[in-house]
Amino acid sequence: RSGNTDAFQQVQRVNPVIVDFKGPSAKQDRLRLLLHRLFDNRIQVADDKIAEAIETHINEYIRLKDIAPAEHQRTREEFIHAWPYAPHLMGLLEDQVLMATHAQETRDLIRILADLFKRRGKDTPIITAADFRLDDESSGITALLDSVANQHHAKLRERAMRNLEAVRDAVTNSSQKVPHLEGIIGALWLRSLAESNLAGADMETLHVDITRSK
C-alpha cells in the first residue's frame, strides 16, 4: 500500500520501524514480531546469556550440518535471535508443516508456540521438534495439528504412537536405555507432516533435535 496517504502519515509516531514483509529480511522481521507477541520480556534476556545456555546445541548443529566456518557467526546469531525456539523448528513449522496441513498460519503458529513454551520452556534451554510429545495428552499441540490434518497425517500419528509403544514394550527400562525415545519419535512425526518430498528426517537432523545441554 502507499505510504503517502494521510492515514498512513497519521500513524507514524516516535521513529517507527517500517517492516517490509517481502524484503530480504522478511523472515527475520516476522520472527521478531512473533516473539514480541508471545513474550513481554524477551528483549530483557541478554544475548550472551542465551548464547551460553544454548552453546552445546549450536555447536552440534554446526558440526552435524557441516556448516562452513564463514557461516558460523551468522548461524549463532540466527539461534540467538530465534530463542527460545530453534530456528530450524521455526522454519519447519512455517515453511512445511503449516502449509502441508493448511493451518491458519500466524494464528495457529502462535497457539502452537505458546503451548510449546508453556509445556516445555522450563525443562529445556532451547525448544526443538523433539518437544512435540505424542504421549502428552494434556498438551494442546497434537490436538491442534489433528484439527487441521488430513487422513494421511492422522495415520502418521497413529503409526508413530504404535512405534513408541512397541519400543517401550520391547525394551526393559526403556526410559533408562533409550532416554530420548519420546523426543525422537515426536520429532520424526512432526517432520513427517511436511510435504511428501520433504517429509521425514535423517539421523543428523534428529540428533540435533534431541541435543540440548549435553
N, C-alpha and C positions, 0 to 999 in steps of 0.2 A: 504494500500500500504506500501511497505518497506520504512523505514526511513533511510536506509543505502545507498541509491543511491547518486551519485554525484549531481544530480539535486536537490534532497531534501536537501542535506547539503548546497548547494549554497544559498538557500533562508532563512537559519537560521540566522537572524540578530538581534542584540540587545535584547537578552534574550526573545525570542518568547514564547508565551504560546501555547502549543500543545493541541488542543481540540479533545477529543475522543467522537464522536457522538454516540457511542454505550456503553459508560461507564455509571456509576451510576449517574453522574451529567449531562448527555446529555441534558436533558430538560432545566436545568438552563443555560448551555452554549449556547444552541440555542436561548434562550430568550435574553441573553446578546448580542449576535450577531445581533439579530433582532432590539433591541433597539439602538444599535450602528449604524445600517444602517438607522434608522429612524430619529435619533436626533444627532446633532453635540455637543450639550451642556448638554446632560442628566447627565453626570457624575459630572457636576458642581453643581447640586442641592443636598444639604446636606441631609443625611438620616433623621436627626432629624426634618428638615422642612417638609419632605414628611410624616413622621410618624404623625406629628401634624395635617397636612391637612387631612389625611385620618383616623384619630383615630376613629371617630364615625362609619365609615363603617367597619373597622376591628373589633371593639367591637361588633357590631351587627352580623357580620359573625360568630365570636366565640360563641356568645350566641345562635343564631338561629341554627347553625350547631352542637351545643353541643360539641365543641372541648375540649378535655381533657386538664386540666391545664398544664400538662407536655409538651403539644404541642403548647402552646400559643406563646412562644417566636419564635419558628420556623415558625409559621403561620404569625406572624408580619413581620418577615424577608422576607418571600415569597412575601407579599404585597408590601413591600418597594422596593424589587428588581424588581418587575414587573411594578411598577408605570411608566407612568400614567395610565396603564391598570390594571384592576383587574386580579389576577392570575386565578380566576375561569372563566373569559372571555377568556383568552388565551387558557386554557385547552379545553373549549367548542369549540372554533374555530378550533384549531389544531387537536384535537382527535375525534371530532364528526362532526361538520358542514362541514369542507372542505373535509373530507373523504366521507361523505354522498353525497355531491354534485359533487364529482370528480373534484374539482378545482385543479389548478396547484399550489398546496401547497404554497411554500415560496413566489413566485411572487405575487400570488393573496392575500395571507395573508398580505404582506407588503402594497399592494394597499388598502386593507380594513382598516388596522390600521392607515395608513396615512390619509385616508379620514375621519375616525372617529375622529382623533385628530383635524383635520382642522375644522370639523363641531362642535365639542363638547368640545374640550380641554379647552377653555377659560370659559366655563359655569359650569364645574363640577370638583371637586377635584380628582375624580377617574372615569375612563371610564369602564362601565359595559355593559351587554347585553341590558339594558334599554336605551342605547344611539342609538340603531338601530331604527330610527324613520321611520315608514312606510309612514307617511304623509309628509316627507321632500323630495319633488320631485327634489330639487337641489342637493341632495346627490347622489354620485355615488355608494354607498354601495349596495342599493337594486338592482340597475341595474347590478352590478357585480354578485351578487348572482343569479339574474334572468338568467344571461347568462350561468350559469353552472347548473341551477336547472332543474329537470325533471318535468313532468306534475303534479306529486303529490305535489311537492314543490310549483309550480305555483298556484295550487288550495289552498294550505295553506295560501299563501299571500292574495289571493282574499277573503278567509274566514276571515282572520284577519282584512282586510280593512272593510269588511261588519260589523264585530263586533264593530270596532272602530266607524264607522258612526252610528250604531244602538244606542250605548251608548250616543253619542253626541246628537242624536235626541230625545232620551227618557229622558235625564236628563237636566233640565234647568240650565244654568250656569255651565255646566259640568267642565269647566276649574277651577272653584272655588270649586265645590263639589267633584270632582274626579281629583285632581291636578296631579296625577301620571298616568293618563289613558294612554297617548301615550307611556310612558315608560313601563308600564305593558304589553300592547298589543305587543309592539316591542320585549320585552324580551321573551314573550311567543312564538311569531312567530319564533324568532331565535332559541330558544331551541327546537322547533318542527321540525326543519330541520335535526336534528340528526337522527341516525339510529333508526328504529321504536321501538326497545326495550328500547331506552334511551330517546325518544322524549318526549317533554313537560316539565313541571316544577311544583313542589309543592308550596304551599303558602310561606313557609320559604325561598325558593330559590328566588322567585320573590320579597319578602320583602328585601332580601339582595341586589338584583339588583337595587332597587329604593332608597336605603338608601345612602345618601351622607354625608351632614354635619349636618343633624338634623333628 
